[in-house]
Amino acid sequence: MATSETATTVGGGPRLSVAERAAAGRAARRKAPRSAHGTFEPPPHRADAVDVITRQSGTRLQELIPIRYGRMAQSPFRFYRGAAAVMAADLAGTPDSGIRVQLCGDAHMMNFRLLGSPERNLLFDINDFDETLPGPWEWDVKRLAASLVIAGRENGFSDGERAEIVRSAVRAYRERMRGFARMGNLDVWYARVDETNLHALAQGALHTRGRKNVSEALSKARGRDSRQAFEKLTEVADGHRRFAAVPQLITPISQLMPDQEREALDGQIRALVEGYGDSLQTDRRHLLRQFSVVDMARKVVGVGSVGMRCWVILLMGRDGEDPLILQAKEAGESVLAPYAGAGEYGTQGERVVAGQRVMQAASDIFLGWQRVQGIDDRERDFYVRQLRDWKGIAEPSRMEPRGMRVFAGLCGVTLARAHARSGDRVAIAAYLGRRDVFDQAVARFAESYADRNERDHQALTDAIGSGRLAAVTA
């Protein structure tokens, strides 16, 4: 029998003791002192942010690009949401401890929200994984922190209020990671923030209005499901249930292109749905096959994702009142790939799904992926999930400083749990330590990066104002 000194994990790597892992974490401070995370100095030859964004647009549906620019131009926070590629390049030049985890890649505050678990419980978790890849854990923390400052500025919060909000997030991340370092692997894997935790947090940390907002958000999230989407997004036309057109946002396939091309696209989307079922667990594949595709439409989604090919697909089960609405979204290369590596998966759809399954406490039962050949004969990767499954979205503009501080802490806890599932939580916890050195440093970084983001946002609005870029509001 192998001794503890020579044992390996199931994956084949060396099995280090807890003490060895902690020592490695503390040693990483020599490579990247915790205080060093407080500075952000863009390199002299930093790529122009507008150039980065327009290069991204080159591979997207060109008729939708003005919507993307219009959304990003609305505010510095909206710009930030769409500028993950810009920040990825910036983060690549910042200090990191060398400890890698599965990254969300776009961990801004609005990508933390309420979601439904397969057991029909409400959970608070990360939602968006388009950019997920293994990389330095600090990158997610800094993207979250900067988003809090940018949102706080738009709300008119003071310097001190914003600093405390960021410190709340990073402190929660640090303390929760230290807690996870003392837990067994299975306990970490099963950890989650559920409705009971949220009610308890609200009771202990919020005033009456804040507690009421939490209760309302939980109730509202339960109503955002396939049934609600079915009633809101579809109509009966000529005796058949179909997606209703929403100008610039939802375009039924019947309105997209000439008949011959439309028939080809219809067939390819149906093949996508059928083929993607192979990526599901056996029982969920069995459930999917009890539904039939009825209609499909193109949907404009998000801010940074505008222009990516995205389809909503209406399926019916037992009868005309048993809907399932799936969303199939194009998956391109992660914005982190030039700096963190391409990853281990053969398709971008599988990369997204695998990262989501690792980081989330519980994922959508219909989450899967498929590669398809488009009507232009180009292969494209997609990932598929339910359009809505008990989703509740934060509204930063409605938050007061106290509420955003509590929300920030909740995001920090959730991000720590996601990172602890894939990375060396003992080493990260030892690197962070008991003191708030890292917390304070990230608060300084976030303010500095918010300044940079405002200048980049102004550059975009200038490009639109000069006529260099076309933008529309939608």
Salt bridges, closest charged atoms under 4 A:
ASP51 OD1 - ARG468 NH2 2.69
GLU63 OE2 - ARG298 NH1 2.95
ASP90 OD1 - ARG46 NE 2.88
ASP96 OD1 - LYS31 NZ 3.68
ASP106 OD2 - HIS108 NE2 3.98
ASP106 OD1 - ARG143 NE 2.73
ASP125 OD1 - ARG417 NH2 2.59
ASP130 OD2 - LYS329 NZ 2.70
ASP140 OD2 - HIS419 NE2 2.92
ASP159 OD1 - ARG162 NH2 2.61
GLU164 OE1 - ARG167 NH2 3.15
GLU164 OE2 - ARG171 NH2 3.27
GLU195 OE2 - HIS199 NE2 3.83
GLU195 OE1 - ARG222 NH2 2.41
ASP259 OD1 - ARG262 NH2 2.33
ASP266 OD1 - ARG270 NE 2.64
ASP278 OD1 - ARG289 NH2 3.67
ASP319 OD2 - ARG318 NH1 2.53
GLU321 OE1 - ARG227 NH1 3.26
GLU330 OE1 - ARG309 NH1 3.17
GLU330 OE2 - ARG380 NE 3.72
ASP376 OD2 - ARG380 NH2 2.95
GLU379 OE1 - ARG371 NH1 4.00
ASP381 OD1 - ARG371 NE 2.60
ASP389 OD1 - ARG120 NH1 3.04
GLU395 OE2 - ARG398 NH1 3.72
GLU400 OE2 - ARG209 NH1 3.08
ASP424 OD1 - ARG21 NE 2.96
ASP439 OD2 - ARG174 NH2 2.81
GLU447 OE1 - ARG153 NH2 2.74
GLU447 OE2 - ARG162 NE 2.83
ASP451 OD1 - ARG153 NH2 2.84
GLU454 OE2 - ARG153 NH1 2.90
ASP456 OD2 - ARG46 NH2 2.84
ASP456 OD1 - ARG452 NH2 3.21
